[in-house]
């Protein structure tokens, strides 16, 4: 049996402002770091949280090749950021 075939189940408490803590075993398995953004969606009766993976943190493109800390950025958004930086330095 592979490690990622082992099911992890439990319950979490919804705290003030709707905060929910993802159990440490799940954070470890999915390598979820503090400050990382995750996708969340409601589908029927389920709430689904998924890793953003290598998607661009600005436009959600799956063609992001540039990584800065935990953030993936596509070349198009990187270009826009570079133009913005150039505009600011004028
Ligand atoms: Zn992008």
PDB file of the backbone (N, CA, C, O) and the ligand in Angstrom, with CONECT records:
HET     ZN  A 101       1
ATOM      1  N   UNK A   1       0.849  -1.187   0.000  1.00  0.00           N
ATOM      2  CA  UNK A   1       0.000   0.000   0.000  1.00  0.00           C
ATOM      3  C   UNK A   1       0.894   1.249   0.000  1.00  0.00           C
ATOM      4  O   UNK A   1       1.823   1.367   0.799  1.00  0.00           O
ATOM      5  N   UNK A   2       0.597   2.150  -0.891  1.00  0.00           N
ATOM      6  CA  UNK A   2       1.356   3.397  -0.943  1.00  0.00           C
ATOM      7  C   UNK A   2       0.890   4.329   0.169  1.00  0.00           C
ATOM      8  O   UNK A   2      -0.263   4.289   0.599  1.00  0.00           O
ATOM      9  N   UNK A   3       1.824   5.174   0.623  1.00  0.00           N
ATOM     10  CA  UNK A   3       1.532   6.128   1.689  1.00  0.00           C
ATOM     11  C   UNK A   3       0.319   6.990   1.336  1.00  0.00           C
ATOM     12  O   UNK A   3      -0.532   7.245   2.188  1.00  0.00           O
ATOM     13  N   UNK A   4       0.239   7.444   0.059  1.00  0.00           N
ATOM     14  CA  UNK A   4      -0.857   8.348  -0.295  1.00  0.00           C
ATOM     15  C   UNK A   4      -2.166   7.610  -0.552  1.00  0.00           C
ATOM     16  O   UNK A   4      -3.169   8.246  -0.878  1.00  0.00           O
ATOM     17  N   UNK A   5      -2.183   6.279  -0.413  1.00  0.00           N
ATOM     18  CA  UNK A   5      -3.440   5.535  -0.483  1.00  0.00           C
ATOM     19  C   UNK A   5      -4.115   5.479   0.883  1.00  0.00           C
ATOM     20  O   UNK A   5      -5.296   5.144   0.978  1.00  0.00           O
ATOM     21  N   UNK A   6      -3.367   5.808   1.951  1.00  0.00           N
ATOM     22  CA  UNK A   6      -3.921   5.743   3.295  1.00  0.00           C
ATOM     23  C   UNK A   6      -4.864   6.933   3.494  1.00  0.00           C
ATOM     24  O   UNK A   6      -4.478   8.092   3.343  1.00  0.00           O
ATOM     25  N   UNK A   7      -6.106   6.608   3.837  1.00  0.00           N
ATOM     26  CA  UNK A   7      -7.107   7.653   4.021  1.00  0.00           C
ATOM     27  C   UNK A   7      -6.918   8.356   5.365  1.00  0.00           C
ATOM     28  O   UNK A   7      -6.638   7.709   6.373  1.00  0.00           O
ATOM     29  N   UNK A   8      -7.066   9.637   5.376  1.00  0.00           N
ATOM     30  CA  UNK A   8      -7.031  10.403   6.615  1.00  0.00           C
ATOM     31  C   UNK A   8      -8.409  11.012   6.796  1.00  0.00           C
ATOM     32  O   UNK A   8      -8.886  11.748   5.932  1.00  0.00           O
ATOM     33  N   UNK A   9      -9.046  10.708   7.913  1.00  0.00           N
ATOM     34  CA  UNK A   9     -10.361  11.275   8.183  1.00  0.00           C
ATOM     35  C   UNK A   9     -10.378  11.832   9.589  1.00  0.00           C
ATOM     36  O   UNK A   9      -9.618  11.388  10.450  1.00  0.00           O
ATOM     37  N   UNK A  10     -11.217  12.777   9.818  1.00  0.00           N
ATOM     38  CA  UNK A  10     -11.335  13.360  11.140  1.00  0.00           C
ATOM     39  C   UNK A  10     -12.382  14.444  11.088  1.00  0.00           C
ATOM     40  O   UNK A  10     -13.147  14.545  10.129  1.00  0.00           O
ATOM     41  N   UNK A  11     -12.407  15.245  12.114  1.00  0.00           N
ATOM     42  CA  UNK A  11     -13.309  16.383  12.082  1.00  0.00           C
ATOM     43  C   UNK A  11     -12.546  17.608  12.537  1.00  0.00           C
ATOM     44  O   UNK A  11     -11.603  17.522  13.324  1.00  0.00           O
ATOM     45  N   UNK A  12     -12.970  18.738  12.029  1.00  0.00           N
ATOM     46  CA  UNK A  12     -12.329  19.996  12.389  1.00  0.00           C
ATOM     47  C   UNK A  12     -13.398  20.938  12.910  1.00  0.00           C
ATOM     48  O   UNK A  12     -14.572  20.829  12.554  1.00  0.00           O
ATOM     49  N   UNK A  13     -12.978  21.852  13.748  1.00  0.00           N
ATOM     50  CA  UNK A  13     -13.889  22.828  14.345  1.00  0.00           C
ATOM     51  C   UNK A  13     -13.812  24.127  13.550  1.00  0.00           C
ATOM     52  O   UNK A  13     -12.725  24.642  13.291  1.00  0.00           O
ATOM     53  N   UNK A  14     -14.956  24.644  13.172  1.00  0.00           N
ATOM     54  CA  UNK A  14     -14.981  25.941  12.500  1.00  0.00           C
ATOM     55  C   UNK A  14     -14.883  27.013  13.581  1.00  0.00           C
ATOM     56  O   UNK A  14     -15.736  27.104  14.464  1.00  0.00           O
ATOM     57  N   UNK A  15     -13.840  27.813  13.496  1.00  0.00           N
ATOM     58  CA  UNK A  15     -13.590  28.837  14.504  1.00  0.00           C
ATOM     59  C   UNK A  15     -14.117  30.187  14.022  1.00  0.00           C
ATOM     60  O   UNK A  15     -14.769  30.272  12.982  1.00  0.00           O
ATOM     61  N   UNK A  16     -13.832  31.228  14.777  1.00  0.00           N
ATOM     62  CA  UNK A  16     -14.357  32.541  14.405  1.00  0.00           C
ATOM     63  C   UNK A  16     -13.908  32.915  12.997  1.00  0.00           C
ATOM     64  O   UNK A  16     -12.829  32.518  12.557  1.00  0.00           O
ATOM     65  N   UNK A  17     -14.721  33.665  12.308  1.00  0.00           N
ATOM     66  CA  UNK A  17     -14.459  34.103  10.933  1.00  0.00           C
ATOM     67  C   UNK A  17     -14.386  32.920   9.958  1.00  0.00           C
ATOM     68  O   UNK A  17     -13.857  33.065   8.856  1.00  0.00           O
ATOM     69  N   UNK A  18     -14.909  31.757  10.349  1.00  0.00           N
ATOM     70  CA  UNK A  18     -14.923  30.593   9.464  1.00  0.00           C
ATOM     71  C   UNK A  18     -13.586  29.885   9.341  1.00  0.00           C
ATOM     72  O   UNK A  18     -13.408  29.055   8.450  1.00  0.00           O
ATOM     73  N   UNK A  19     -12.651  30.195  10.212  1.00  0.00           N
ATOM     74  CA  UNK A  19     -11.333  29.565  10.127  1.00  0.00           C
ATOM     75  C   UNK A  19     -11.411  28.076  10.461  1.00  0.00           C
ATOM     76  O   UNK A  19     -12.093  27.657  11.396  1.00  0.00           O
ATOM     77  N   UNK A  20     -10.681  27.290   9.652  1.00  0.00           N
ATOM     78  CA  UNK A  20     -10.593  25.843   9.862  1.00  0.00           C
ATOM     79  C   UNK A  20      -9.122  25.465   9.793  1.00  0.00           C
ATOM     80  O   UNK A  20      -8.404  25.913   8.899  1.00  0.00           O
ATOM     81  N   UNK A  21      -8.673  24.648  10.727  1.00  0.00           N
ATOM     82  CA  UNK A  21      -7.284  24.188  10.712  1.00  0.00           C
ATOM     83  C   UNK A  21      -7.214  22.861   9.958  1.00  0.00           C
ATOM     84  O   UNK A  21      -7.930  21.916  10.290  1.00  0.00           O
ATOM     85  N   UNK A  22      -6.362  22.793   8.955  1.00  0.00           N
ATOM     86  CA  UNK A  22      -6.135  21.537   8.232  1.00  0.00           C
ATOM     87  C   UNK A  22      -5.198  20.695   9.098  1.00  0.00           C
ATOM     88  O   UNK A  22      -4.113  21.154   9.454  1.00  0.00           O
ATOM     89  N   UNK A  23      -5.602  19.474   9.440  1.00  0.00           N
ATOM     90  CA  UNK A  23      -4.780  18.637  10.320  1.00  0.00           C
ATOM     91  C   UNK A  23      -3.344  18.484   9.804  1.00  0.00           C
ATOM     92  O   UNK A  23      -3.103  18.436   8.598  1.00  0.00           O
ATOM     93  N   UNK A  24      -2.407  18.410  10.743  1.00  0.00           N
ATOM     94  CA  UNK A  24      -0.984  18.379  10.407  1.00  0.00           C
ATOM     95  C   UNK A  24      -0.629  17.208   9.484  1.00  0.00           C
ATOM     96  O   UNK A  24       0.225  17.355   8.609  1.00  0.00           O
ATOM     97  N   UNK A  25      -1.277  16.038   9.667  1.00  0.00           N
ATOM     98  CA  UNK A  25      -0.949  14.889   8.807  1.00  0.00           C
ATOM     99  C   UNK A  25      -1.267  15.213   7.344  1.00  0.00           C
ATOM    100  O   UNK A  25      -0.535  14.812   6.440  1.00  0.00           O
ATOM    101  N   UNK A  26      -2.362  15.939   7.120  1.00  0.00           N
ATOM    102  CA  UNK A  26      -2.753  16.302   5.753  1.00  0.00           C
ATOM    103  C   UNK A  26      -1.808  17.371   5.208  1.00  0.00           C
ATOM    104  O   UNK A  26      -1.425  17.328   4.039  1.00  0.00           O
ATOM    105  N   UNK A  27      -1.430  18.341   6.066  1.00  0.00           N
ATOM    106  CA  UNK A  27      -0.487  19.375   5.603  1.00  0.00           C
ATOM    107  C   UNK A  27       0.841  18.754   5.219  1.00  0.00           C
ATOM    108  O   UNK A  27       1.456  19.152   4.230  1.00  0.00           O
ATOM    109  N   UNK A  28       1.291  17.766   6.008  1.00  0.00           N
ATOM    110  CA  UNK A  28       2.568  17.105   5.693  1.00  0.00           C
ATOM    111  C   UNK A  28       2.471  16.337   4.375  1.00  0.00           C
ATOM    112  O   UNK A  28       3.353  16.441   3.523  1.00  0.00           O
ATOM    113  N   UNK A  29       1.390  15.565   4.215  1.00  0.00           N
ATOM    114  CA  UNK A  29       1.261  14.742   3.011  1.00  0.00           C
ATOM    115  C   UNK A  29       1.246  15.594   1.748  1.00  0.00           C
ATOM    116  O   UNK A  29       1.841  15.232   0.733  1.00  0.00           O
ATOM    117  N   UNK A  30       0.548  16.745   1.827  1.00  0.00           N
ATOM    118  CA  UNK A  30       0.417  17.587   0.635  1.00  0.00           C
ATOM    119  C   UNK A  30       1.438  18.723   0.596  1.00  0.00           C
ATOM    120  O   UNK A  30       1.405  19.583  -0.284  1.00  0.00           O
ATOM    121  N   UNK A  31       2.353  18.703   1.582  1.00  0.00           N
ATOM    122  CA  UNK A  31       3.407  19.720   1.641  1.00  0.00           C
ATOM    123  C   UNK A  31       2.808  21.127   1.589  1.00  0.00           C
ATOM    124  O   UNK A  31       3.253  21.981   0.822  1.00  0.00           O
ATOM    125  N   UNK A  32       1.790  21.347   2.422  1.00  0.00           N
ATOM    126  CA  UNK A  32       1.117  22.645   2.503  1.00  0.00           C
ATOM    127  C   UNK A  32       1.868  23.503   3.512  1.00  0.00           C
ATOM    128  O   UNK A  32       1.994  23.141   4.682  1.00  0.00           O
ATOM    129  N   UNK A  33       2.365  24.648   3.040  1.00  0.00           N
ATOM    130  CA  UNK A  33       3.172  25.534   3.883  1.00  0.00           C
ATOM    131  C   UNK A  33       2.339  26.710   4.395  1.00  0.00           C
ATOM    132  O   UNK A  33       1.346  27.084   3.772  1.00  0.00           O
ATOM    133  N   UNK A  34       2.739  27.288   5.519  1.00  0.00           N
ATOM    134  CA  UNK A  34       2.089  28.493   6.041  1.00  0.00           C
ATOM    135  C   UNK A  34       2.138  29.584   4.972  1.00  0.00           C
ATOM    136  O   UNK A  34       3.171  29.774   4.330  1.00  0.00           O
ATOM    137  N   UNK A  35       1.048  30.290   4.779  1.00  0.00           N
ATOM    138  CA  UNK A  35       0.996  31.385   3.819  1.00  0.00           C
ATOM    139  C   UNK A  35       0.672  30.950   2.407  1.00  0.00           C
ATOM    140  O   UNK A  35       0.446  31.793   1.538  1.00  0.00           O
ATOM    141  N   UNK A  36       0.644  29.635   2.155  1.00  0.00           N
ATOM    142  CA  UNK A  36       0.345  29.126   0.820  1.00  0.00           C
ATOM    143  C   UNK A  36      -1.143  29.285   0.533  1.00  0.00           C
ATOM    144  O   UNK A  36      -1.965  29.096   1.430  1.00  0.00           O
ATOM    145  N   UNK A  37      -1.501  29.624  -0.687  1.00  0.00           N
ATOM    146  CA  UNK A  37      -2.902  29.724  -1.080  1.00  0.00           C
ATOM    147  C   UNK A  37      -3.391  28.390  -1.635  1.00  0.00           C
ATOM    148  O   UNK A  37      -2.664  27.700  -2.351  1.00  0.00           O
ATOM    149  N   UNK A  38      -4.630  28.034  -1.299  1.00  0.00           N
ATOM    150  CA  UNK A  38      -5.245  26.812  -1.778  1.00  0.00           C
ATOM    151  C   UNK A  38      -6.523  27.171  -2.524  1.00  0.00           C
ATOM    152  O   UNK A  38      -7.119  28.221  -2.282  1.00  0.00           O
ATOM    153  N   UNK A  39      -6.937  26.297  -3.427  1.00  0.00           N
ATOM    154  CA  UNK A  39      -8.219  26.484  -4.104  1.00  0.00           C
ATOM    155  C   UNK A  39      -9.311  25.866  -3.247  1.00  0.00           C
ATOM    156  O   UNK A  39      -9.101  24.813  -2.645  1.00  0.00           O
ATOM    157  N   UNK A  40     -10.474  26.505  -3.182  1.00  0.00           N
ATOM    158  CA  UNK A  40     -11.611  25.930  -2.467  1.00  0.00           C
ATOM    159  C   UNK A  40     -12.845  26.067  -3.349  1.00  0.00           C
ATOM    160  O   UNK A  40     -13.061  27.102  -3.981  1.00  0.00           O
ATOM    161  N   UNK A  41     -13.652  25.007  -3.385  1.00  0.00           N
ATOM    162  CA  UNK A  41     -14.880  25.073  -4.165  1.00  0.00           C
ATOM    163  C   UNK A  41     -15.970  24.262  -3.492  1.00  0.00           C
ATOM    164  O   UNK A  41     -15.692  23.285  -2.797  1.00  0.00           O
ATOM    165  N   UNK A  42     -17.210  24.670  -3.701  1.00  0.00           N
ATOM    166  CA  UNK A  42     -18.359  23.920  -3.215  1.00  0.00           C
ATOM    167  C   UNK A  42     -18.925  23.162  -4.398  1.00  0.00           C
ATOM    168  O   UNK A  42     -19.176  23.737  -5.457  1.00  0.00           O
ATOM    169  N   UNK A  43     -19.126  21.855  -4.206  1.00  0.00           N
ATOM    170  CA  UNK A  43     -19.634  21.009  -5.286  1.00  0.00           C
ATOM    171  C   UNK A  43     -20.700  20.107  -4.687  1.00  0.00           C
ATOM    172  O   UNK A  43     -20.377  19.153  -3.979  1.00  0.00           O
ATOM    173  N   UNK A  44     -21.968  20.396  -4.962  1.00  0.00           N
ATOM    174  CA  UNK A  44     -23.042  19.625  -4.347  1.00  0.00           C
ATOM    175  C   UNK A  44     -22.979  19.791  -2.843  1.00  0.00           C
ATOM    176  O   UNK A  44     -23.087  20.905  -2.332  1.00  0.00           O
ATOM    177  N   UNK A  45     -22.802  18.675  -2.123  1.00  0.00           N
ATOM    178  CA  UNK A  45     -22.741  18.711  -0.666  1.00  0.00           C
ATOM    179  C   UNK A  45     -21.310  18.683  -0.136  1.00  0.00           C
ATOM    180  O   UNK A  45     -21.088  18.555   1.068  1.00  0.00           O
ATOM    181  N   UNK A  46     -20.328  18.806  -1.057  1.00  0.00           N
ATOM    182  CA  UNK A  46     -18.931  18.727  -0.636  1.00  0.00           C
ATOM    183  C   UNK A  46     -18.239  20.079  -0.719  1.00  0.00           C
ATOM    184  O   UNK A  46     -18.558  20.910  -1.569  1.00  0.00           O
ATOM    185  N   UNK A  47     -17.292  20.277   0.177  1.00  0.00           N
ATOM    186  CA  UNK A  47     -16.373  21.410   0.095  1.00  0.00           C
ATOM    187  C   UNK A  47     -15.024  20.809  -0.257  1.00  0.00           C
ATOM    188  O   UNK A  47     -14.512  19.961   0.473  1.00  0.00           O
ATOM    189  N   UNK A  48     -14.446  21.239  -1.363  1.00  0.00           N
ATOM    190  CA  UNK A  48     -13.215  20.628  -1.862  1.00  0.00           C
ATOM    191  C   UNK A  48     -12.079  21.649  -1.825  1.00  0.00           C
ATOM    192  O   UNK A  48     -12.171  22.731  -2.405  1.00  0.00           O
ATOM    193  N   UNK A  49     -11.015  21.277  -1.131  1.00  0.00           N
ATOM    194  CA  UNK A  49      -9.827  22.128  -1.063  1.00  0.00           C
ATOM    195  C   UNK A  49      -8.722  21.415  -1.815  1.00  0.00           C
ATOM    196  O   UNK A  49      -8.442  20.249  -1.540  1.00  0.00           O
ATOM    197  N   UNK A  50      -8.083  22.101  -2.770  1.00  0.00           N
ATOM    198  CA  UNK A  50      -7.009  21.481  -3.535  1.00  0.00           C
ATOM    199  C   UNK A  50      -5.787  22.382  -3.556  1.00  0.00           C
ATOM    200  O   UNK A  50      -5.886  23.599  -3.397  1.00  0.00           O
ATOM    201  N   UNK A  51      -4.627  21.757  -3.758  1.00  0.00           N
ATOM    202  CA  UNK A  51      -3.395  22.513  -3.903  1.00  0.00           C
ATOM    203  C   UNK A  51      -3.457  23.288  -5.205  1.00  0.00           C
ATOM    204  O   UNK A  51      -4.012  22.817  -6.197  1.00  0.00           O
ATOM    205  N   UNK A  52      -2.883  24.479  -5.191  1.00  0.00           N
ATOM    206  CA  UNK A  52      -2.859  25.258  -6.409  1.00  0.00           C
ATOM    207  C   UNK A  52      -1.856  24.679  -7.405  1.00  0.00           C
ATOM    208  O   UNK A  52      -1.910  24.980  -8.598  1.00  0.00           O
ATOM    209  N   UNK A  53      -0.947  23.853  -6.912  1.00  0.00           N
ATOM    210  CA  UNK A  53       0.025  23.227  -7.798  1.00  0.00           C
ATOM    211  C   UNK A  53       0.892  24.267  -8.467  1.00  0.00           C
ATOM    212  O   UNK A  53       1.335  25.224  -7.834  1.00  0.00           O
ATOM    213  N   UNK A  54       1.129  24.077  -9.734  1.00  0.00           N
ATOM    214  CA  UNK A  54       2.025  24.970 -10.452  1.00  0.00           C
ATOM    215  C   UNK A  54       1.267  26.071 -11.183  1.00  0.00           C
ATOM    216  O   UNK A  54       1.801  26.667 -12.118  1.00  0.00           O
ATOM    217  N   UNK A  55       0.045  26.347 -10.778  1.00  0.00           N
ATOM    218  CA  UNK A  55      -0.727  27.385 -11.468  1.00  0.00           C
ATOM    219  C   UNK A  55      -0.225  28.769 -11.077  1.00  0.00           C
ATOM    220  O   UNK A  55       0.229  28.988  -9.954  1.00  0.00           O
ATOM    221  N   UNK A  56      -0.314  29.685 -12.012  1.00  0.00           N
ATOM    222  CA  UNK A  56       0.110  31.066 -11.780  1.00  0.00           C
ATOM    223  C   UNK A  56      -0.761  31.684 -10.686  1.00  0.00           C
ATOM    224  O   UNK A  56      -1.987  31.586 -10.732  1.00  0.00           O
ATOM    225  N   UNK A  57      -0.124  32.318  -9.708  1.00  0.00           N
ATOM    226  CA  UNK A  57      -0.890  32.875  -8.591  1.00  0.00           C
ATOM    227  C   UNK A  57      -1.647  34.134  -8.995  1.00  0.00           C
ATOM    228  O   UNK A  57      -2.468  34.625  -8.220  1.00  0.00           O
ATOM    229  N   UNK A  58      -1.393  34.673 -10.192  1.00  0.00           N
ATOM    230  CA  UNK A  58      -2.108  35.861 -10.644  1.00  0.00           C
ATOM    231  C   UNK A  58      -3.272  35.508 -11.576  1.00  0.00           C
ATOM    232  O   UNK A  58      -4.393  35.969 -11.362  1.00  0.00           O
ATOM    233  N   UNK A  59      -3.018  34.698 -12.601  1.00  0.00           N
ATOM    234  CA  UNK A  59      -4.062  34.447 -13.614  1.00  0.00           C
ATOM    235  C   UNK A  59      -4.545  32.999 -13.617  1.00  0.00           C
ATOM    236  O   UNK A  59      -5.414  32.648 -14.415  1.00  0.00           O
ATOM    237  N   UNK A  60      -4.004  32.157 -12.747  1.00  0.00           N
ATOM    238  CA  UNK A  60      -4.403  30.753 -12.628  1.00  0.00           C
ATOM    239  C   UNK A  60      -4.038  29.910 -13.848  1.00  0.00           C
ATOM    240  O   UNK A  60      -4.524  28.788 -13.989  1.00  0.00           O
ATOM    241  N   UNK A  61      -3.195  30.434 -14.724  1.00  0.00           N
ATOM    242  CA  UNK A  61      -2.718  29.657 -15.868  1.00  0.00           C
ATOM    243  C   UNK A  61      -1.908  28.460 -15.369  1.00  0.00           C
ATOM    244  O   UNK A  61      -1.204  28.552 -14.363  1.00  0.00           O
ATOM    245  N   UNK A  62      -2.015  27.334 -16.083  1.00  0.00           N
ATOM    246  CA  UNK A  62      -1.228  26.169 -15.662  1.00  0.00           C
ATOM    247  C   UNK A  62       0.128  26.140 -16.356  1.00  0.00           C
ATOM    248  O   UNK A  62       0.821  25.123 -16.343  1.00  0.00           O
ATOM    249  N   UNK A  63       0.498  27.256 -16.958  1.00  0.00           N
ATOM    250  CA  UNK A  63       1.761  27.347 -17.689  1.00  0.00           C
ATOM    251  C   UNK A  63       2.754  28.224 -16.935  1.00  0.00           C
ATOM    252  O   UNK A  63       3.402  29.090 -17.521  1.00  0.00           O
ATOM    253  N   UNK A  64       2.866  27.990 -15.622  1.00  0.00           N
ATOM    254  CA  UNK A  64       3.759  28.834 -14.830  1.00  0.00           C
ATOM    255  C   UNK A  64       5.080  28.132 -14.622  1.00  0.00           C
ATOM    256  O   UNK A  64       5.136  27.051 -14.036  1.00  0.00           O
ATOM    257  N   UNK A  65       6.132  28.742 -15.097  1.00  0.00           N
ATOM    258  CA  UNK A  65       7.455  28.120 -15.019  1.00  0.00           C
ATOM    259  C   UNK A  65       8.365  28.822 -14.030  1.00  0.00           C
ATOM    260  O   UNK A  65       9.433  28.315 -13.686  1.00  0.00           O
ATOM    261  N   UNK A  66       7.933  30.005 -13.569  1.00  0.00           N
ATOM    262  CA  UNK A  66       8.767  30.793 -12.674  1.00  0.00           C
ATOM    263  C   UNK A  66       8.237  30.623 -11.257  1.00  0.00           C
ATOM    264  O   UNK A  66       7.035  30.735 -11.020  1.00  0.00           O
ATOM    265  N   UNK A  67       9.140  30.350 -10.317  1.00  0.00           N
ATOM    266  CA  UNK A  67       8.720  30.173  -8.932  1.00  0.00           C
ATOM    267  C   UNK A  67       9.502  31.119  -8.041  1.00  0.00           C
ATOM    268  O   UNK A  67      10.733  31.141  -8.059  1.00  0.00           O
ATOM    269  N   UNK A  68       8.761  31.908  -7.254  1.00  0.00           N
ATOM    270  CA  UNK A  68       9.392  32.798  -6.287  1.00  0.00           C
ATOM    271  C   UNK A  68       8.818  32.433  -4.926  1.00  0.00           C
ATOM    272  O   UNK A  68       7.615  32.566  -4.704  1.00  0.00           O
ATOM    273  N   UNK A  69       9.659  31.979  -4.026  1.00  0.00           N
ATOM    274  CA  UNK A  69       9.228  31.404  -2.746  1.00  0.00           C
ATOM    275  C   UNK A  69       8.189  30.312  -3.034  1.00  0.00           C
ATOM    276  O   UNK A  69       8.508  29.359  -3.746  1.00  0.00           O
ATOM    277  N   UNK A  70       6.973  30.411  -2.515  1.00  0.00           N
ATOM    278  CA  UNK A  70       5.966  29.376  -2.790  1.00  0.00           C
ATOM    279  C   UNK A  70       5.027  29.769  -3.925  1.00  0.00           C
ATOM    280  O   UNK A  70       4.028  29.090  -4.158  1.00  0.00           O
ATOM    281  N   UNK A  71       5.335  30.863  -4.637  1.00  0.00           N
ATOM    282  CA  UNK A  71       4.414  31.375  -5.640  1.00  0.00           C
ATOM    283  C   UNK A  71       4.898  31.051  -7.050  1.00  0.00           C
ATOM    284  O   UNK A  71       6.054  31.294  -7.396  1.00  0.00           O
ATOM    285  N   UNK A  72       4.004  30.505  -7.845  1.00  0.00           N
ATOM    286  CA  UNK A  72       4.303  30.218  -9.242  1.00  0.00           C
ATOM    287  C   UNK A  72       3.750  31.356 -10.094  1.00  0.00           C
ATOM    288  O   UNK A  72       2.646  31.846  -9.854  1.00  0.00           O
ATOM    289  N   UNK A  73       4.521  31.766 -11.078  1.00  0.00           N
ATOM    290  CA  UNK A  73       4.122  32.879 -11.939  1.00  0.00           C
ATOM    291  C   UNK A  73       4.364  32.473 -13.397  1.00  0.00           C
ATOM    292  O   UNK A  73       5.414  31.924 -13.732  1.00  0.00           O
ATOM    293  N   UNK A  74       3.374  32.752 -14.262  1.00  0.00           N
ATOM    294  CA  UNK A  74       3.556  32.443 -15.687  1.00  0.00           C
ATOM    295  C   UNK A  74       4.404  33.555 -16.325  1.00  0.00           C
ATOM    296  O   UNK A  74       4.581  34.631 -15.754  1.00  0.00           O
ATOM    297  N   UNK A  75       4.917  33.261 -17.517  1.00  0.00           N
ATOM    298  CA  UNK A  75       5.797  34.232 -18.176  1.00  0.00           C
ATOM    299  C   UNK A  75       5.056  35.516 -18.503  1.00  0.00           C
ATOM    300  O   UNK A  75       5.632  36.601 -18.420  1.00  0.00           O
ATOM    301  N   UNK A  76       3.776  35.407 -18.875  1.00  0.00           N
ATOM    302  CA  UNK A  76       2.997  36.595 -19.223  1.00  0.00           C
ATOM    303  C   UNK A  76       2.860  37.538 -18.023  1.00  0.00           C
ATOM    304  O   UNK A  76       3.073  38.743 -18.151  1.00  0.00           O
ATOM    305  N   UNK A  77       2.507  36.989 -16.863  1.00  0.00           N
ATOM    306  CA  UNK A  77       2.361  37.821 -15.663  1.00  0.00           C
ATOM    307  C   UNK A  77       3.720  38.329 -15.196  1.00  0.00           C
ATOM    308  O   UNK A  77       3.826  39.432 -14.660  1.00  0.00           O
ATOM    309  N   UNK A  78       4.765  37.516 -15.402  1.00  0.00           N
ATOM    310  CA  UNK A  78       6.109  37.956 -15.028  1.00  0.00           C
ATOM    311  C   UNK A  78       6.508  39.177 -15.856  1.00  0.00           C
ATOM    312  O   UNK A  78       7.113  40.121 -15.348  1.00  0.00           O
ATOM    313  N   UNK A  79       6.151  39.135 -17.163  1.00  0.00           N
ATOM    314  CA  UNK A  79       6.424  40.271 -18.047  1.00  0.00           C
ATOM    315  C   UNK A  79       5.701  41.515 -17.547  1.00  0.00           C
ATOM    316  O   UNK A  79       6.280  42.600 -17.490  1.00  0.00           O
ATOM    317  N   UNK A  80       4.399  41.344 -17.178  1.00  0.00           N
ATOM    318  CA  UNK A  80       3.606  42.477 -16.688  1.00  0.00           C
ATOM    319  C   UNK A  80       4.230  43.047 -15.414  1.00  0.00           C
ATOM    320  O   UNK A  80       4.287  44.264 -15.235  1.00  0.00           O
ATOM    321  N   UNK A  81       4.697  42.161 -14.529  1.00  0.00           N
ATOM    322  CA  UNK A  81       5.351  42.632 -13.296  1.00  0.00           C
ATOM    323  C   UNK A  81       6.630  43.399 -13.622  1.00  0.00           C
ATOM    324  O   UNK A  81       6.936  44.408 -12.987  1.00  0.00           O
ATOM    325  N   UNK A  82       7.371  42.915 -14.613  1.00  0.00           N
ATOM    326  CA  UNK A  82       8.610  43.583 -15.004  1.00  0.00           C
ATOM    327  C   UNK A  82       8.310  44.969 -15.558  1.00  0.00           C
ATOM    328  O   UNK A  82       9.026  45.929 -15.272  1.00  0.00           O
ATOM    329  N   UNK A  83       7.209  45.071 -16.380  1.00  0.00           N
ATOM    330  CA  UNK A  83       6.816  46.377 -16.922  1.00  0.00           C
ATOM    331  C   UNK A  83       6.414  47.320 -15.795  1.00  0.00           C
ATOM    332  O   UNK A  83       6.753  48.503 -15.807  1.00  0.00           O
ATOM    333  N   UNK A  84       5.686  46.777 -14.821  1.00  0.00           N
ATOM    334  CA  UNK A  84       5.253  47.583 -13.674  1.00  0.00           C
ATOM    335  C   UNK A  84       6.469  48.099 -12.905  1.00  0.00           C
ATOM    336  O   UNK A  84       6.525  49.262 -12.505  1.00  0.00           O
ATOM    337  N   UNK A  85       7.440  47.205 -12.710  1.00  0.00           N
ATOM    338  CA  UNK A  85       8.660  47.598 -12.015  1.00  0.00           C
ATOM    339  C   UNK A  85       9.375  48.707 -12.780  1.00  0.00           C
ATOM    340  O   UNK A  85       9.854  49.673 -12.186  1.00  0.00           O
ATOM    341  N   UNK A  86       9.446  48.558 -14.127  1.00  0.00           N
ATOM    342  CA  UNK A  86      10.095  49.570 -14.959  1.00  0.00           C
ATOM    343  C   UNK A  86       9.350  50.906 -14.866  1.00  0.00           C
ATOM    344  O   UNK A  86       9.966  51.970 -14.804  1.00  0.00           O
ATOM    345  N   UNK A  87       7.982  50.827 -14.859  1.00  0.00           N
ATOM    346  CA  UNK A  87       7.169  52.055 -14.752  1.00  0.00           C
ATOM    347  C   UNK A  87       7.434  52.752 -13.426  1.00  0.00           C
ATOM    348  O   UNK A  87       7.527  53.978 -13.364  1.00  0.00           O
ATOM    349  N   UNK A  88       7.553  51.958 -12.365  1.00  0.00           N
ATOM    350  CA  UNK A  88       7.749  52.543 -11.040  1.00  0.00           C
ATOM    351  C   UNK A  88       9.121  53.194 -10.897  1.00  0.00           C
ATOM    352  O   UNK A  88       9.287  54.145 -10.134  1.00  0.00           O
ATOM    353  N   UNK A  89      10.097  52.679 -11.632  1.00  0.00           N
ATOM    354  CA  UNK A  89      11.450  53.198 -11.484  1.00  0.00           C
ATOM    355  C   UNK A  89      11.693  54.429 -12.356  1.00  0.00           C
ATOM    356  O   UNK A  89      12.740  55.068 -12.253  1.00  0.00           O
ATOM    357  N   UNK A  90      10.711  54.764 -13.227  1.00  0.00           N
ATOM    358  CA  UNK A  90      10.867  55.979 -14.068  1.00  0.00           C
ATOM    359  C   UNK A  90      10.679  57.245 -13.251  1.00  0.00           C
ATOM    360  O   UNK A  90      10.774  58.348 -13.790  1.00  0.00           O
TER     361      UNK A  90
HETATM  362 ZN    ZN A 101      -0.188  34.453 -14.931  1.00  0.00          ZN
END
